[in-house]
Amino acid sequence: MKWKTFIFILSLSLFLVGCSEKAYEPKEINVETDICKVCNIGIAHEDYAAELIFKNGDYEVFDDLGCLVEF
């Protein structure tokens, strides 16, 4: 009986994951024009930059992970 319950829950969770909403793709960070939302500094290093994407399609750019956490 435990196996049937386990398989049912597993298949239900896979079904729900397959029916999720659209995927949100990150936008290209432009180091010349994008400015950090928290500290208003331009993006100096793309390797440390972060981006937050909202469900409505808007996005915010941060110059490092610390500013993202602070936001």
N, CA, C and O atoms as a Tripos MOL2 file, in Angstrom:
@<TRIPOS>MOLECULE
protein
  284   283    71     0     0
PROTEIN
NO_CHARGES

@<TRIPOS>ATOM
      1 N           0.8170   -1.1950    0.0000 N.3       1 MET1
      2 CA          0.0000    0.0000    0.0000 C.3       1 MET1
      3 C           0.8600    1.2580    0.0000 C.2       1 MET1
      4 O           0.4840    2.2610   -0.6080 O.2       1 MET1
      5 N           2.0000    1.2200    0.6690 N.am      2 LYS2
      6 CA          2.8690    2.3840    0.7040 C.3       2 LYS2
      7 C           3.4200    2.6800   -0.6820 C.2       2 LYS2
      8 O           3.5680    3.8460   -1.0500 O.2       2 LYS2
      9 N           3.7260    1.6470   -1.4530 N.am      3 TRP3
     10 CA          4.2740    1.8650   -2.7970 C.3       3 TRP3
     11 C           3.2520    2.5190   -3.7050 C.2       3 TRP3
     12 O           3.6080    3.3820   -4.5070 O.2       3 TRP3
     13 N           2.0030    2.1330   -3.5990 N.am      4 LYS4
     14 CA          0.9610    2.7410   -4.4300 C.3       4 LYS4
     15 C           0.7970    4.2210   -4.0860 C.2       4 LYS4
     16 O           0.6440    5.0560   -4.9780 O.2       4 LYS4
     17 N           0.8280    4.5390   -2.8160 N.am      5 THR5
     18 CA          0.7150    5.9330   -2.3910 C.3       5 THR5
     19 C           1.9250    6.7340   -2.8640 C.2       5 THR5
     20 O           1.7810    7.8590   -3.3440 O.2       5 THR5
     21 N           3.1090    6.1570   -2.7300 N.am      6 PHE6
     22 CA          4.3280    6.8250   -3.1710 C.3       6 PHE6
     23 C           4.3020    7.0730   -4.6720 C.2       6 PHE6
     24 O           4.6300    8.1740   -5.1150 O.2       6 PHE6
     25 N           3.9250    6.0930   -5.4510 N.am      7 ILE7
     26 CA          3.8700    6.2400   -6.9120 C.3       7 ILE7
     27 C           2.8110    7.2500   -7.3080 C.2       7 ILE7
     28 O           3.0180    8.0260   -8.2410 O.2       7 ILE7
     29 N           1.6800    7.2550   -6.6190 N.am      8 PHE8
     30 CA          0.6310    8.2250   -6.9070 C.3       8 PHE8
     31 C           1.1130    9.6490   -6.6480 C.2       8 PHE8
     32 O           0.9060   10.5330   -7.4790 O.2       8 PHE8
     33 N           1.7480    9.8760   -5.5140 N.am      9 ILE9
     34 CA          2.2450   11.2170   -5.1860 C.3       9 ILE9
     35 C           3.3420   11.6340   -6.1570 C.2       9 ILE9
     36 O           3.3800   12.7910   -6.5750 O.2       9 ILE9
     37 N           4.2240   10.7300   -6.5180 N.am     10 LEU10
     38 CA          5.2860   11.0330   -7.4680 C.3      10 LEU10
     39 C           4.7160   11.3970   -8.8320 C.2      10 LEU10
     40 O           5.1450   12.3810   -9.4350 O.2      10 LEU10
     41 N           3.7610   10.6250   -9.3230 N.am     11 SER11
     42 CA          3.1740   10.9180  -10.6350 C.3      11 SER11
     43 C           2.3670   12.2160  -10.5980 C.2      11 SER11
     44 O           2.3730   12.9680  -11.5730 O.2      11 SER11
     45 N           1.6830   12.4890   -9.5060 N.am     12 LEU12
     46 CA          0.9350   13.7320   -9.3740 C.3      12 LEU12
     47 C           1.8710   14.9370   -9.3690 C.2      12 LEU12
     48 O           1.5790   15.9520  -10.0010 O.2      12 LEU12
     49 N           2.9960   14.8310   -8.6580 N.am     13 SER13
     50 CA          3.9390   15.9490   -8.6300 C.3      13 SER13
     51 C           4.5730   16.1660   -9.9980 C.2      13 SER13
     52 O           4.7770   17.3120  -10.3960 O.2      13 SER13
     53 N           4.8890   15.1090  -10.7220 N.am     14 LEU14
     54 CA          5.4340   15.2670  -12.0730 C.3      14 LEU14
     55 C           4.4060   15.8970  -13.0050 C.2      14 LEU14
     56 O           4.7630   16.7080  -13.8590 O.2      14 LEU14
     57 N           3.1540   15.5370  -12.8540 N.am     15 PHE15
     58 CA          2.0920   16.1260  -13.6590 C.3      15 PHE15
     59 C           1.9670   17.6200  -13.3870 C.2      15 PHE15
     60 O           1.8310   18.4160  -14.3150 O.2      15 PHE15
     61 N           2.0130   17.9940  -12.1210 N.am     16 LEU16
     62 CA          1.8850   19.4110  -11.7620 C.3      16 LEU16
     63 C           3.0820   20.2270  -12.2370 C.2      16 LEU16
     64 O           2.9230   21.3850  -12.6230 O.2      16 LEU16
     65 N           4.2600   19.6500  -12.2140 N.am     17 VAL17
     66 CA          5.4420   20.3490  -12.7200 C.3      17 VAL17
     67 C           5.3200   20.5490  -14.2230 C.2      17 VAL17
     68 O           5.7180   21.5960  -14.7350 O.2      17 VAL17
     69 N           4.7890   19.5860  -14.9290 N.am     18 GLY18
     70 CA          4.6170   19.6950  -16.3710 C.3      18 GLY18
     71 C           3.5810   20.7260  -16.7620 C.2      18 GLY18
     72 O           3.6160   21.2330  -17.8830 O.2      18 GLY18
     73 N           2.6680   21.0470  -15.8770 N.am     19 CYS19
     74 CA          1.6150   22.0150  -16.1800 C.3      19 CYS19
     75 C           1.9470   23.4040  -15.6410 C.2      19 CYS19
     76 O           1.0570   24.2470  -15.5230 O.2      19 CYS19
     77 N           3.1890   23.6510  -15.3180 N.am     20 SER20
     78 CA          3.5490   24.9460  -14.7550 C.3      20 SER20
     79 C           3.4720   26.0390  -15.8100 C.2      20 SER20
     80 O           3.3180   25.7710  -17.0010 O.2      20 SER20
     81 N           3.5820   27.2690  -15.3450 N.am     21 GLU21
     82 CA          3.4750   28.4250  -16.2240 C.3      21 GLU21
     83 C           4.7040   28.5380  -17.1190 C.2      21 GLU21
     84 O           5.6110   27.7080  -17.0570 O.2      21 GLU21
     85 N           4.7190   29.5620  -17.9390 N.am     22 LYS22
     86 CA          5.8140   29.7320  -18.8850 C.3      22 LYS22
     87 C           7.1480   29.9610  -18.1730 C.2      22 LYS22
     88 O           7.1880   30.3780  -17.0150 O.2      22 LYS22
     89 N           8.2130   29.6860  -18.8770 N.am     23 ALA23
     90 CA          9.5510   29.8910  -18.3280 C.3      23 ALA23
     91 C           9.9620   31.3430  -18.5360 C.2      23 ALA23
     92 O           9.6600   31.9440  -19.5660 O.2      23 ALA23
     93 N          10.6460   31.8920  -17.5590 N.am     24 TYR24
     94 CA         11.1160   33.2630  -17.6330 C.3      24 TYR24
     95 C          12.6030   33.2470  -17.9580 C.2      24 TYR24
     96 O          13.4010   32.6940  -17.2010 O.2      24 TYR24
     97 N          12.9680   33.8400  -19.0570 N.am     25 GLU25
     98 CA         14.3500   33.8650  -19.5100 C.3      25 GLU25
     99 C          15.0270   35.1550  -19.0520 C.2      25 GLU25
    100 O          14.4110   36.2190  -19.0910 O.2      25 GLU25
    101 N          16.2840   35.0750  -18.6200 N.am     26 PRO26
    102 CA         16.9950   36.2970  -18.2380 C.3      26 PRO26
    103 C          17.3360   37.1320  -19.4580 C.2      26 PRO26
    104 O          17.5840   36.6090  -20.5440 O.2      26 PRO26
    105 N          17.3420   38.4330  -19.2550 N.am     27 LYS27
    106 CA         17.7090   39.3410  -20.3360 C.3      27 LYS27
    107 C          19.2080   39.5990  -20.2840 C.2      27 LYS27
    108 O          19.8330   39.4690  -19.2320 O.2      27 LYS27
    109 N          19.7660   39.9550  -21.3980 N.am     28 GLU28
    110 CA         21.1930   40.2580  -21.4880 C.3      28 GLU28
    111 C          21.5010   41.4970  -20.6540 C.2      28 GLU28
    112 O          20.8390   42.5250  -20.8000 O.2      28 GLU28
    113 N          22.4960   41.4060  -19.7870 N.am     29 ILE29
    114 CA         22.9030   42.5500  -18.9830 C.3      29 ILE29
    115 C          23.8620   43.3860  -19.8050 C.2      29 ILE29
    116 O          24.9040   42.9070  -20.2520 O.2      29 ILE29
    117 N          23.4950   44.6420  -19.9970 N.am     30 ASN30
    118 CA         24.3180   45.5680  -20.7630 C.3      30 ASN30
    119 C          25.1520   46.3850  -19.7800 C.2      30 ASN30
    120 O          24.6050   47.1990  -19.0360 O.2      30 ASN30
    121 N          26.4670   46.1780  -19.7690 N.am     31 VAL31
    122 CA         27.3290   46.8430  -18.7840 C.3      31 VAL31
    123 C          27.4110   48.3480  -19.0040 C.2      31 VAL31
    124 O          27.8080   49.0770  -18.0950 O.2      31 VAL31
    125 N          27.0490   48.8240  -20.1790 N.am     32 GLU32
    126 CA         27.1340   50.2610  -20.4600 C.3      32 GLU32
    127 C          25.8990   51.0270  -19.9890 C.2      32 GLU32
    128 O          26.0090   52.2070  -19.6550 O.2      32 GLU32
    129 N          24.7350   50.3930  -19.9540 N.am     33 THR33
    130 CA         23.5040   51.1190  -19.6280 C.3      33 THR33
    131 C          22.7990   50.6500  -18.3640 C.2      33 THR33
    132 O          22.0680   51.4340  -17.7580 O.2      33 THR33
    133 N          22.9860   49.4120  -17.9450 N.am     34 ASP34
    134 CA         22.2780   48.8990  -16.7660 C.3      34 ASP34
    135 C          22.9100   49.4320  -15.4900 C.2      34 ASP34
    136 O          24.1320   49.5050  -15.3640 O.2      34 ASP34
    137 N          22.0440   49.8070  -14.5390 N.am     35 ILE35
    138 CA         22.4690   50.3760  -13.2620 C.3      35 ILE35
    139 C          21.8230   49.5710  -12.1390 C.2      35 ILE35
    140 O          20.6680   49.1570  -12.2450 O.2      35 ILE35
    141 N          22.5660   49.3550  -11.0810 N.am     36 CYS36
    142 CA         22.0820   48.5970   -9.9340 C.3      36 CYS36
    143 C          20.8800   49.2980   -9.3000 C.2      36 CYS36
    144 O          20.8910   50.5160   -9.1220 O.2      36 CYS36
    145 N          19.8600   48.5390   -8.9630 N.am     37 LYS37
    146 CA         18.6410   49.0750   -8.3740 C.3      37 LYS37
    147 C          18.8740   49.5980   -6.9560 C.2      37 LYS37
    148 O          18.2030   50.5410   -6.5370 O.2      37 LYS37
    149 N          19.8050   49.0100   -6.2140 N.am     38 VAL38
    150 CA         20.0020   49.3670   -4.8130 C.3      38 VAL38
    151 C          21.0030   50.5070   -4.6540 C.2      38 VAL38
    152 O          20.6930   51.5100   -4.0120 O.2      38 VAL38
    153 N          22.1980   50.3720   -5.2280 N.am     39 CYS39
    154 CA         23.2580   51.3430   -4.9730 C.3      39 CYS39
    155 C          23.5020   52.3050   -6.1360 C.2      39 CYS39
    156 O          24.3790   53.1650   -6.0480 O.2      39 CYS39
    157 N          22.7430   52.1730   -7.2160 N.am     40 ASN40
    158 CA         22.8320   53.0630   -8.3780 C.3      40 ASN40
    159 C          24.2240   53.1350   -8.9930 C.2      40 ASN40
    160 O          24.6210   54.1780   -9.5130 O.2      40 ASN40
    161 N          24.9640   52.0350   -8.9370 N.am     41 ILE41
    162 CA         26.2820   51.9470   -9.5500 C.3      41 ILE41
    163 C          26.1460   51.1310  -10.8320 C.2      41 ILE41
    164 O          25.3810   50.1670  -10.8860 O.2      41 ILE41
    165 N          26.8840   51.5190  -11.8500 N.am     42 GLY42
    166 CA         26.8720   50.7650  -13.0990 C.3      42 GLY42
    167 C          27.4570   49.3780  -12.9060 C.2      42 GLY42
    168 O          28.2430   49.1550  -11.9850 O.2      42 GLY42
    169 N          27.0840   48.4610  -13.7560 N.am     43 ILE43
    170 CA         27.5660   47.0890  -13.6740 C.3      43 ILE43
    171 C          29.0270   47.0730  -14.1350 C.2      43 ILE43
    172 O          29.3160   47.3450  -15.3000 O.2      43 ILE43
    173 N          29.9410   46.7540  -13.2190 N.am     44 ALA44
    174 CA         31.3610   46.7530  -13.5540 C.3      44 ALA44
    175 C          31.8240   45.3850  -14.0600 C.2      44 ALA44
    176 O          32.5860   45.3020  -15.0230 O.2      44 ALA44
    177 N          31.3620   44.3140  -13.4110 N.am     45 HIS45
    178 CA         31.7740   42.9640  -13.7830 C.3      45 HIS45
    179 C          30.5350   42.1150  -14.0220 C.2      45 HIS45
    180 O          29.7280   41.9090  -13.1150 O.2      45 HIS45
    181 N          30.3920   41.6320  -15.2300 N.am     46 GLU46
    182 CA         29.2340   40.7960  -15.5450 C.3      46 GLU46
    183 C          29.2240   39.4980  -14.7540 C.2      46 GLU46
    184 O          28.1600   38.9280  -14.5080 O.2      46 GLU46
    185 N          30.4040   39.0250  -14.3530 N.am     47 ASP47
    186 CA         30.4820   37.7600  -13.6140 C.3      47 ASP47
    187 C          29.8140   37.8430  -12.2510 C.2      47 ASP47
    188 O          29.3410   36.8310  -11.7350 O.2      47 ASP47
    189 N          29.7680   39.0310  -11.6600 N.am     48 TYR48
    190 CA         29.1930   39.2030  -10.3280 C.3      48 TYR48
    191 C          27.7930   39.8020  -10.3620 C.2      48 TYR48
    192 O          27.1550   39.9160   -9.3150 O.2      48 TYR48
    193 N          27.3090   40.1780  -11.5070 N.am     49 ALA49
    194 CA         25.9930   40.8160  -11.6190 C.3      49 ALA49
    195 C          24.8830   39.8030  -11.3700 C.2      49 ALA49
    196 O          25.0550   38.6020  -11.5760 O.2      49 ALA49
    197 N          23.7470   40.3130  -10.9230 N.am     50 ALA50
    198 CA         22.5790   39.4680  -10.6670 C.3      50 ALA50
    199 C          21.3560   40.1290  -11.2900 C.2      50 ALA50
    200 O          21.3310   41.3390  -11.5170 O.2      50 ALA50
    201 N          20.3430   39.3100  -11.5610 N.am     51 GLU51
    202 CA         19.1250   39.8120  -12.1900 C.3      51 GLU51
    203 C          17.9300   39.1320  -11.5490 C.2      51 GLU51
    204 O          17.9330   37.9200  -11.3370 O.2      51 GLU51
    205 N          16.9130   39.9130  -11.2440 N.am     52 LEU52
    206 CA         15.6800   39.4060  -10.6570 C.3      52 LEU52
    207 C          14.5670   39.6100  -11.6680 C.2      52 LEU52
    208 O          14.3600   40.7230  -12.1500 O.2      52 LEU52
    209 N          13.8420   38.5340  -11.9940 N.am     53 ILE53
    210 CA         12.7770   38.5980  -12.9930 C.3      53 ILE53
    211 C          11.4480   38.3860  -12.2810 C.2      53 ILE53
    212 O          11.2810   37.4170  -11.5400 O.2      53 ILE53
    213 N          10.5090   39.2890  -12.5060 N.am     54 PHE54
    214 CA          9.1850   39.1890  -11.9070 C.3      54 PHE54
    215 C           8.2270   38.4740  -12.8500 C.2      54 PHE54
    216 O           8.5070   38.3520  -14.0420 O.2      54 PHE54
    217 N           7.1060   38.0020  -12.3300 N.am     55 LYS55
    218 CA          6.1380   37.2720  -13.1520 C.3      55 LYS55
    219 C           5.5050   38.1290  -14.2320 C.2      55 LYS55
    220 O           5.0710   37.6000  -15.2550 O.2      55 LYS55
    221 N           5.4410   39.4360  -14.0320 N.am     56 ASN56
    222 CA          4.8220   40.2980  -15.0460 C.3      56 ASN56
    223 C           5.7890   40.6500  -16.1760 C.2      56 ASN56
    224 O           5.4190   41.3840  -17.0930 O.2      56 ASN56
    225 N           7.0310   40.1350  -16.1250 N.am     57 GLY57
    226 CA          7.9910   40.3660  -17.1890 C.3      57 GLY57
    227 C           9.0100   41.4380  -16.8900 C.2      57 GLY57
    228 O           9.9940   41.5700  -17.6180 O.2      57 GLY57
    229 N           8.8000   42.2130  -15.8300 N.am     58 ASP58
    230 CA          9.7740   43.2330  -15.4480 C.3      58 ASP58
    231 C          11.0060   42.5560  -14.8500 C.2      58 ASP58
    232 O          10.9400   41.4260  -14.3660 O.2      58 ASP58
    233 N          12.1170   43.2630  -14.8940 N.am     59 TYR59
    234 CA         13.3280   42.7330  -14.2870 C.3      59 TYR59
    235 C          14.1390   43.8560  -13.6650 C.2      59 TYR59
    236 O          14.0690   45.0070  -14.0950 O.2      59 TYR59
    237 N          14.9020   43.5050  -12.6540 N.am     60 GLU60
    238 CA         15.7910   44.4390  -11.9700 C.3      60 GLU60
    239 C          17.2050   43.8780  -12.0500 C.2      60 GLU60
    240 O          17.4080   42.6650  -11.9830 O.2      60 GLU60
    241 N          18.1890   44.7790  -12.1930 N.am     61 VAL61
    242 CA         19.5800   44.3880  -12.3170 C.3      61 VAL61
    243 C          20.3350   44.8700  -11.0810 C.2      61 VAL61
    244 O          20.1000   45.9730  -10.5890 O.2      61 VAL61
    245 N          21.2510   44.0240  -10.5840 N.am     62 PHE62
    246 CA         22.0540   44.3490   -9.4170 C.3      62 PHE62
    247 C          23.5180   44.1150   -9.7460 C.2      62 PHE62
    248 O          23.8490   43.2100  -10.5130 O.2      62 PHE62
    249 N          24.4060   44.9360   -9.1630 N.am     63 ASP63
    250 CA         25.8220   44.8130   -9.5060 C.3      63 ASP63
    251 C          26.5080   43.6600   -8.7920 C.2      63 ASP63
    252 O          27.5650   43.2120   -9.2340 O.2      63 ASP63
    253 N          25.9310   43.1650   -7.6910 N.am     64 ASP64
    254 CA         26.4750   41.9760   -7.0410 C.3      64 ASP64
    255 C          25.3690   41.2970   -6.2330 C.2      64 ASP64
    256 O          24.2570   41.8130   -6.1170 O.2      64 ASP64
    257 N          25.6970   40.1370   -5.6800 N.am     65 LEU65
    258 CA         24.7210   39.3510   -4.9480 C.3      65 LEU65
    259 C          24.2950   40.0380   -3.6550 C.2      65 LEU65
    260 O          23.1630   39.8550   -3.2070 O.2      65 LEU65
    261 N          25.1750   40.8200   -3.0540 N.am     66 GLY66
    262 CA         24.8360   41.5440   -1.8230 C.3      66 GLY66
    263 C          23.7050   42.5290   -2.0310 C.2      66 GLY66
    264 O          22.8260   42.6490   -1.1770 O.2      66 GLY66
    265 N          23.7100   43.2410   -3.1550 N.am     67 CYS67
    266 CA         22.6170   44.1810   -3.4340 C.3      67 CYS67
    267 C          21.3150   43.4310   -3.7070 C.2      67 CYS67
    268 O          20.2390   43.9020   -3.3380 O.2      67 CYS67
    269 N          21.4050   42.2830   -4.3420 N.am     68 LEU68
    270 CA         20.2030   41.4690   -4.5750 C.3      68 LEU68
    271 C          19.5870   41.0170   -3.2560 C.2      68 LEU68
    272 O          18.3680   41.0700   -3.0880 O.2      68 LEU68
    273 N          20.4180   40.5750   -2.3270 N.am     69 VAL69
    274 CA         19.9310   40.1400   -1.0170 C.3      69 VAL69
    275 C          19.3450   41.3260   -0.2510 C.2      69 VAL69
    276 O          18.3240   41.1810    0.4210 O.2      69 VAL69
    277 N          19.9800   42.4990   -0.3460 N.am     70 GLU70
    278 CA         19.4780   43.6780    0.3400 C.3      70 GLU70
    279 C          18.1210   44.1150   -0.2190 C.2      70 GLU70
    280 O          17.2710   44.5930    0.5320 O.2      70 GLU70
    281 N          17.9140   43.9570   -1.5160 N.am     71 PHE71
    282 CA         16.6520   44.3280   -2.1530 C.3      71 PHE71
    283 C          15.5420   43.4470   -1.6200 C.2      71 PHE71
    284 O          14.3890   43.5920   -2.0260 O.2      71 PHE71
@<TRIPOS>BOND
     1     1     2 1
     2     2     3 1
     3     3     4 2
     4     3     5 am
     5     5     6 1
     6     6     7 1
     7     7     8 2
     8     7     9 am
     9     9    10 1
    10    10    11 1
    11    11    12 2
    12    11    13 am
    13    13    14 1
    14    14    15 1
    15    15    16 2
    16    15    17 am
    17    17    18 1
    18    18    19 1
    19    19    20 2
    20    19    21 am
    21    21    22 1
    22    22    23 1
    23    23    24 2
    24    23    25 am
    25    25    26 1
    26    26    27 1
    27    27    28 2
    28    27    29 am
    29    29    30 1
    30    30    31 1
    31    31    32 2
    32    31    33 am
    33    33    34 1
    34    34    35 1
    35    35    36 2
    36    35    37 am
    37    37    38 1
    38    38    39 1
    39    39    40 2
    40    39    41 am
    41    41    42 1
    42    42    43 1
    43    43    44 2
    44    43    45 am
    45    45    46 1
    46    46    47 1
    47    47    48 2
    48    47    49 am
    49    49    50 1
    50    50    51 1
    51    51    52 2
    52    51    53 am
    53    53    54 1
    54    54    55 1
    55    55    56 2
    56    55    57 am
    57    57    58 1
    58    58    59 1
    59    59    60 2
    60    59    61 am
    61    61    62 1
    62    62    63 1
    63    63    64 2
    64    63    65 am
    65    65    66 1
    66    66    67 1
    67    67    68 2
    68    67    69 am
    69    69    70 1
    70    70    71 1
    71    71    72 2
    72    71    73 am
    73    73    74 1
    74    74    75 1
    75    75    76 2
    76    75    77 am
    77    77    78 1
    78    78    79 1
    79    79    80 2
    80    79    81 am
    81    81    82 1
    82    82    83 1
    83    83    84 2
    84    83    85 am
    85    85    86 1
    86    86    87 1
    87    87    88 2
    88    87    89 am
    89    89    90 1
    90    90    91 1
    91    91    92 2
    92    91    93 am
    93    93    94 1
    94    94    95 1
    95    95    96 2
    96    95    97 am
    97    97    98 1
    98    98    99 1
    99    99   100 2
   100    99   101 am
   101   101   102 1
   102   102   103 1
   103   103   104 2
   104   103   105 am
   105   105   106 1
   106   106   107 1
   107   107   108 2
   108   107   109 am
   109   109   110 1
   110   110   111 1
   111   111   112 2
   112   111   113 am
   113   113   114 1
   114   114   115 1
   115   115   116 2
   116   115   117 am
   117   117   118 1
   118   118   119 1
   119   119   120 2
   120   119   121 am
   121   121   122 1
   122   122   123 1
   123   123   124 2
   124   123   125 am
   125   125   126 1
   126   126   127 1
   127   127   128 2
   128   127   129 am
   129   129   130 1
   130   130   131 1
   131   131   132 2
   132   131   133 am
   133   133   134 1
   134   134   135 1
   135   135   136 2
   136   135   137 am
   137   137   138 1
   138   138   139 1
   139   139   140 2
   140   139   141 am
   141   141   142 1
   142   142   143 1
   143   143   144 2
   144   143   145 am
   145   145   146 1
   146   146   147 1
   147   147   148 2
   148   147   149 am
   149   149   150 1
   150   150   151 1
   151   151   152 2
   152   151   153 am
   153   153   154 1
   154   154   155 1
   155   155   156 2
   156   155   157 am
   157   157   158 1
   158   158   159 1
   159   159   160 2
   160   159   161 am
   161   161   162 1
   162   162   163 1
   163   163   164 2
   164   163   165 am
   165   165   166 1
   166   166   167 1
   167   167   168 2
   168   167   169 am
   169   169   170 1
   170   170   171 1
   171   171   172 2
   172   171   173 am
   173   173   174 1
   174   174   175 1
   175   175   176 2
   176   175   177 am
   177   177   178 1
   178   178   179 1
   179   179   180 2
   180   179   181 am
   181   181   182 1
   182   182   183 1
   183   183   184 2
   184   183   185 am
   185   185   186 1
   186   186   187 1
   187   187   188 2
   188   187   189 am
   189   189   190 1
   190   190   191 1
   191   191   192 2
   192   191   193 am
   193   193   194 1
   194   194   195 1
   195   195   196 2
   196   195   197 am
   197   197   198 1
   198   198   199 1
   199   199   200 2
   200   199   201 am
   201   201   202 1
   202   202   203 1
   203   203   204 2
   204   203   205 am
   205   205   206 1
   206   206   207 1
   207   207   208 2
   208   207   209 am
   209   209   210 1
   210   210   211 1
   211   211   212 2
   212   211   213 am
   213   213   214 1
   214   214   215 1
   215   215   216 2
   216   215   217 am
   217   217   218 1
   218   218   219 1
   219   219   220 2
   220   219   221 am
   221   221   222 1
   222   222   223 1
   223   223   224 2
   224   223   225 am
   225   225   226 1
   226   226   227 1
   227   227   228 2
   228   227   229 am
   229   229   230 1
   230   230   231 1
   231   231   232 2
   232   231   233 am
   233   233   234 1
   234   234   235 1
   235   235   236 2
   236   235   237 am
   237   237   238 1
   238   238   239 1
   239   239   240 2
   240   239   241 am
   241   241   242 1
   242   242   243 1
   243   243   244 2
   244   243   245 am
   245   245   246 1
   246   246   247 1
   247   247   248 2
   248   247   249 am
   249   249   250 1
   250   250   251 1
   251   251   252 2
   252   251   253 am
   253   253   254 1
   254   254   255 1
   255   255   256 2
   256   255   257 am
   257   257   258 1
   258   258   259 1
   259   259   260 2
   260   259   261 am
   261   261   262 1
   262   262   263 1
   263   263   264 2
   264   263   265 am
   265   265   266 1
   266   266   267 1
   267   267   268 2
   268   267   269 am
   269   269   270 1
   270   270   271 1
   271   271   272 2
   272   271   273 am
   273   273   274 1
   274   274   275 1
   275   275   276 2
   276   275   277 am
   277   277   278 1
   278   278   279 1
   279   279   280 2
   280   279   281 am
   281   281   282 1
   282   282   283 1
   283   283   284 2
@<TRIPOS>SUBSTRUCTURE
     1 MET1         2 RESIDUE 1 A MET
     2 LYS2         6 RESIDUE 1 A LYS
     3 TRP3        10 RESIDUE 1 A TRP
     4 LYS4        14 RESIDUE 1 A LYS
     5 THR5        18 RESIDUE 1 A THR
     6 PHE6        22 RESIDUE 1 A PHE
     7 ILE7        26 RESIDUE 1 A ILE
     8 PHE8        30 RESIDUE 1 A PHE
     9 ILE9        34 RESIDUE 1 A ILE
    10 LEU10       38 RESIDUE 1 A LEU
    11 SER11       42 RESIDUE 1 A SER
    12 LEU12       46 RESIDUE 1 A LEU
    13 SER13       50 RESIDUE 1 A SER
    14 LEU14       54 RESIDUE 1 A LEU
    15 PHE15       58 RESIDUE 1 A PHE
    16 LEU16       62 RESIDUE 1 A LEU
    17 VAL17       66 RESIDUE 1 A VAL
    18 GLY18       70 RESIDUE 1 A GLY
    19 CYS19       74 RESIDUE 1 A CYS
    20 SER20       78 RESIDUE 1 A SER
    21 GLU21       82 RESIDUE 1 A GLU
    22 LYS22       86 RESIDUE 1 A LYS
    23 ALA23       90 RESIDUE 1 A ALA
    24 TYR24       94 RESIDUE 1 A TYR
    25 GLU25       98 RESIDUE 1 A GLU
    26 PRO26      102 RESIDUE 1 A PRO
    27 LYS27      106 RESIDUE 1 A LYS
    28 GLU28      110 RESIDUE 1 A GLU
    29 ILE29      114 RESIDUE 1 A ILE
    30 ASN30      118 RESIDUE 1 A ASN
    31 VAL31      122 RESIDUE 1 A VAL
    32 GLU32      126 RESIDUE 1 A GLU
    33 THR33      130 RESIDUE 1 A THR
    34 ASP34      134 RESIDUE 1 A ASP
    35 ILE35      138 RESIDUE 1 A ILE
    36 CYS36      142 RESIDUE 1 A CYS
    37 LYS37      146 RESIDUE 1 A LYS
    38 VAL38      150 RESIDUE 1 A VAL
    39 CYS39      154 RESIDUE 1 A CYS
    40 ASN40      158 RESIDUE 1 A ASN
    41 ILE41      162 RESIDUE 1 A ILE
    42 GLY42      166 RESIDUE 1 A GLY
    43 ILE43      170 RESIDUE 1 A ILE
    44 ALA44      174 RESIDUE 1 A ALA
    45 HIS45      178 RESIDUE 1 A HIS
    46 GLU46      182 RESIDUE 1 A GLU
    47 ASP47      186 RESIDUE 1 A ASP
    48 TYR48      190 RESIDUE 1 A TYR
    49 ALA49      194 RESIDUE 1 A ALA
    50 ALA50      198 RESIDUE 1 A ALA
    51 GLU51      202 RESIDUE 1 A GLU
    52 LEU52      206 RESIDUE 1 A LEU
    53 ILE53      210 RESIDUE 1 A ILE
    54 PHE54      214 RESIDUE 1 A PHE
    55 LYS55      218 RESIDUE 1 A LYS
    56 ASN56      222 RESIDUE 1 A ASN
    57 GLY57      226 RESIDUE 1 A GLY
    58 ASP58      230 RESIDUE 1 A ASP
    59 TYR59      234 RESIDUE 1 A TYR
    60 GLU60      238 RESIDUE 1 A GLU
    61 VAL61      242 RESIDUE 1 A VAL
    62 PHE62      246 RESIDUE 1 A PHE
    63 ASP63      250 RESIDUE 1 A ASP
    64 ASP64      254 RESIDUE 1 A ASP
    65 LEU65      258 RESIDUE 1 A LEU
    66 GLY66      262 RESIDUE 1 A GLY
    67 CYS67      266 RESIDUE 1 A CYS
    68 LEU68      270 RESIDUE 1 A LEU
    69 VAL69      274 RESIDUE 1 A VAL
    70 GLU70      278 RESIDUE 1 A GLU
    71 PHE71      282 RESIDUE 1 A PHE
